Amino acid sequence: MTSQYNRLTPEEEMVIVQKGTERPFSGKYYRNRENGTYHCRRCDAPLFRSTDKFESGTGWPSFDDAIPGAVTQVPDADGRRTEIVCANCGGHLGHVFFNEGLTSKNVRHCVNSVSLDFQPEATMPQATTRTAVFGGGCFWGVEYHFSRVKGVLDVKSGYTGGVTPNPTYQQVCSGRTGHAEAVEVTYDPAVVAYETLARLFFEIHDPTQVNRQGPDIGTQYRSAVFYADDEQKRVAERLIGELQAKGYRVATEVKPASTFWEAEGYHQDYYDKTGHQPYCHIYTKRF
């Protein structure tokens, strides 16, 4: 009897019942990193745990394990893939892939966000989050590296440090706004320290370059730390001192944080969307 199931939106019906697929990088749970359990949107059955979720770069939520007995594998109608459905109601979830080498379990349950309903862990206290803002050349590569750090909850590309309100990418590229391309990192300080993030910042770009980063030239590509408080300022200045003691002629600005203007949507998660790798942000150990 379908009356026992939740009412679905047209999009959910298209995916769960008609076995469709949501657009990659569009699902609300693709980048979700909260602790909790993912349930079937159609019947509320528990399916996946957050501890089994990992970043696959494919554009859909990925899990290398499922709750025992919760998911059923069936041959896909295309004759090539293996479909996964909710064992309780038969609702379409996505597909499962093997031997990709992405995790030690070598399994990827590729799931549509609309097939899921996330329930946060009730016993876990809400994490106190903080933000850090760094400018290190093109924000695509900086965002790419920070988004892969455990304890980082969100990374946004944007513009800051200038005078033009709500600037566009074209305006920033003109060099007349005073803004730098930057990222705003939201993180859980109980998991990752600001100093860890700042050290990574100095190792994923060249802090000795002035108003450029690799082939990208202009004041918008300058190296800068935009500190939120005195502690962030002290950490940044101490790390710069350590680098200078090693012989690096550091050009990084250390400035108080100002309004951070989020960049256009097509700049967010750029490398995950395109499947490319950063071209001028290569990790180099400096500390």
Secondary structure, DSSP 4 states (H G I P E B T S, - for coil): -GGGSPP--HHHHHHHTT---PPTT--TTTT---SEEEEETTT--EEEEGGGEE--SSSS-EES---TTSEEEEE-TTSSSEEEEETTT--EEEEEEE---SSTT-EEEEE-GGGEEEEE-TTSPPPPPEEEEEEESSHHHHHHHHTTSTTEEEEEEEEESSSSSS--HHHHHTT-S--EEEEEEEE-TTTS-HHHHHHHHHHSS-TT-SSEETTEESGGG-EEEEESSHHHHHHHHHHHHHHHHTT-----EEEE--PPEEPPGGGTTHHHHH----SS-------
